[in-house]
Amino acid sequence: FHDRRSQLTLRVSQTAAGVGGDSNSHSPAISGDGRTVVFVSSADNLGGGRAQDVYAWDRATGLLELVSRNQ
């Protein structure tokens, strides 16, 4: 994620401890207000562990949430 105002670039595909995802992440989308970044990842260490999980990162809280779940 790149914030044009602050000129800061943040990695959003990382664990709460700041460790980057251990596999590819792709297909990012940013909400209209810039608060949420959604992306697809096959990283096991982000909490999903399936081939193509969808995550949402909240800019305000800094929290990453797995939003695709097998029912």
C-alpha positions in Angstrom: 0.0 0.0 0.0 1.4 3.4 -0.9 0.0 6.5 0.9 0.5 9.5 -1.5 0.1 12.0 1.2 2.8 10.7 3.5 4.8 9.0 0.7 5.0 5.9 2.9 4.8 2.4 1.4 3.5 -0.3 3.7 3.5 -4.1 3.1 0.1 -5.4 4.0 0.7 -9.1 3.3 2.4 -9.7 6.7 1.7 -11.4 10.0 0.8 -9.4 13.1 4.5 -9.8 14.1 5.6 -8.1 10.9 6.8 -11.2 9.0 6.0 -11.1 5.3 3.8 -13.7 3.7 5.7 -16.9 2.8 4.2 -17.1 -0.7 2.7 -15.0 -3.4 0.0 -12.3 -2.9 -1.8 -10.7 -5.8 -4.9 -9.0 -7.2 -5.0 -6.1 -4.8 -8.0 -3.8 -4.6 -8.4 -0.6 -2.5 -11.7 0.7 -1.1 -12.9 4.0 -2.4 -12.0 5.8 0.9 -8.5 4.1 0.9 -9.1 2.5 4.3 -9.2 -1.2 3.2 -6.9 -3.2 1.0 -8.1 -6.6 -0.2 -5.9 -9.1 -1.8 -5.5 -12.8 -2.7 -2.6 -14.9 -1.2 -1.4 -18.4 -1.0 0.8 -17.7 2.0 0.5 -20.3 4.8 1.7 -18.0 7.5 -1.0 -15.4 7.1 -3.6 -17.6 8.7 -5.4 -19.2 5.8 -3.4 -22.0 4.4 -5.4 -22.7 1.3 -4.3 -22.2 -2.3 -6.2 -18.9 -2.8 -7.3 -17.1 0.4 -8.7 -13.5 0.4 -7.5 -11.1 3.0 -8.6 -7.6 4.0 -6.1 -5.2 5.6 -7.6 -2.2 7.6 -5.4 0.9 7.3 -6.9 2.5 10.4 -6.2 -0.4 12.7 -3.4 -2.1 10.9 -5.1 -5.5 11.2 -5.2 -8.2 8.6 -8.2 -10.4 8.4 -8.9 -13.6 6.5 -12.2 -13.0 4.8 -12.5 -16.1 2.7 -13.6 -19.1 4.7 -14.7 -22.6 3.7 -18.1 -23.2 5.1 
